[in-house]
Amino acid sequence: MGGNESILTTEQLEEYAELTYLTKHEIHYIFKRFLKIGPSQINGDFHFRFNSHYIMEEFPQLKFNPFHNEIFKVFSSQKDGHFSFEDFLELCSVMSENCPLKVKSAWAFKMFDFNEDNEISQEDINVLLDRLTAPLKLPGEDKDHISDTLLKEMDLQHTGSMSQLEFLHAMSKMPEFVTAFSFRP
């Protein structure tokens, strides 16, 4: 492990491999990249939490993701948009191709529940559409039509919104979801 051995111990590496969907090699690689953000801060405090700006500079796949604000909010252990290595490792684990559909969909549900009311409603789908189509803005009628159509198909209990279980059911019918909700650090 070179010069990083004293920071990330073999025991930690083994524990992270047991607790995540990542291999030891992947964890070591992620740590080396994360360490570039602020070696002196991590040397001084392994649990140092970096502002999302610094994370996005080292990991541009987050910077250009239309949901980066939600990613930082949901995966930040303190819910403040700052990440420790363990916060970032959890994100990478969920975004790994080895992460099961059930786990991925639970995190995706949290990200797409923009108003944090524990359901995905027409309002949430409209925000999602805005993010996906930016900088264009779909007319309100088009967004409403798309969200109504999605809810008609996915809202199995006919409540006007999707629960986390209904969201999981819908994602299980979309084989491309697992690969679309993935990235390599």
Disulfide bonds with the S-S distance in Angstrom:
none
